[in-house]
Amino acid sequence: MKKIKLSDQVEVIAGKDKGMVGKVIKAYRDTDQVIIEKVNMIKRHTKPNMVNQQGGIVEKEASIDASNVMLLCPKCSKATRVGFKILDDGAKIRICKKCGESVEAKA
């Protein structure tokens, strides 16, 4: 699950939301699930509480298995498989399998 990380741009490749693109807002490493912004929306019936005084039906994102999403390469802007490369300084980076460029976010 190291292939998909927080705040990556991904495309859904299977399921009812196939073709949708969004940003990863949460990644669960132990269950191999990800939550993507505005994808796989579900409705939850909630009781009134201190945070939500009104209660009622709340719409929110549900998790998707990580195998059903593909990373979007920032260089070639295509959904791609992810490979790994070890640099000269010993750092391990993720690379795009289509164009060979790094997909790591510039910090």
C-alpha positions in Angstrom: 0.0 0.0 0.0 3.0 2.3 -0.1 2.1 3.0 -3.7 -0.8 5.3 -2.8 -0.2 8.0 -0.2 -2.1 10.9 1.4 -2.9 13.8 -1.0 -2.1 11.8 -4.2 -4.3 12.5 -7.2 -6.0 9.1 -8.2 -8.5 7.8 -10.7 -11.0 5.1 -9.8 -10.7 2.1 -12.2 -13.5 -0.2 -10.9 -16.9 0.0 -9.2 -19.8 2.4 -9.4 -17.5 5.5 -9.5 -15.3 4.3 -12.3 -13.5 7.1 -14.1 -13.8 9.7 -11.3 -10.7 11.5 -10.3 -10.0 12.8 -6.8 -7.5 13.5 -4.0 -6.8 10.9 -1.3 -7.8 12.4 2.0 -7.2 9.3 4.2 -5.2 6.1 3.7 -5.6 3.0 5.9 -2.4 0.9 5.6 -3.6 -2.0 7.7 -6.8 -2.7 5.6 -5.5 -1.4 2.3 -8.3 1.1 1.9 -8.4 4.8 0.8 -10.9 7.6 1.1 -11.1 9.9 -1.9 -12.6 13.3 -2.0 -16.2 13.4 -3.4 -16.0 9.7 -4.5 -18.1 6.8 -3.1 -20.5 9.0 -1.3 -22.8 7.3 1.2 -25.7 8.6 3.5 -25.5 8.1 7.3 -28.4 8.6 9.7 -27.0 10.4 12.7 -28.5 11.3 16.1 -28.3 14.9 17.3 -25.1 15.5 19.3 -22.9 18.4 20.4 -21.2 18.7 17.0 -24.4 18.2 14.9 -27.3 19.8 16.8 -29.9 18.9 14.2 -29.0 15.3 13.4 -30.5 13.8 10.3 -29.0 12.3 7.2 -25.4 13.2 6.5 -23.6 12.5 3.2 -19.9 11.5 3.4 -17.2 9.6 1.6 -16.7 5.9 2.2 -13.5 3.9 1.8 -12.5 2.1 -1.4 -10.0 -0.7 -1.7 -6.6 0.6 -2.9 -6.6 -2.0 -5.7 -9.5 -0.1 -7.3 -7.6 3.1 -7.8 -4.6 4.2 -9.9 -2.2 7.0 -9.3 -2.3 9.9 -11.8 1.1 10.9 -13.0 1.7 14.7 -12.6 4.0 14.8 -15.6 2.1 12.7 -18.3 -1.3 13.1 -16.5 -2.3 9.5 -17.1 -3.4 6.8 -14.7 -0.4 4.7 -14.2 1.1 1.8 -12.3 3.7 2.8 -9.7 7.3 1.6 -9.6 10.1 2.2 -7.2 13.6 3.5 -7.7 16.5 3.9 -5.3 18.5 7.0 -5.8 22.3 7.4 -5.4 21.8 8.9 -1.9 19.8 5.9 -0.8 16.4 7.5 -1.0 13.5 5.4 -2.3 11.1 7.2 -4.6 8.0 6.3 -6.5 8.1 6.5 -10.3 5.5 6.4 -13.2 5.7 3.2 -15.2 4.7 5.0 -18.4 7.1 8.0 -18.5 9.6 7.0 -15.9 9.4 10.3 -14.0 9.1 10.7 -10.3 5.6 11.0 -8.9 6.6 12.3 -5.5 5.2 15.7 -4.4 7.7 18.5 -4.3 8.1 19.6 -0.7 
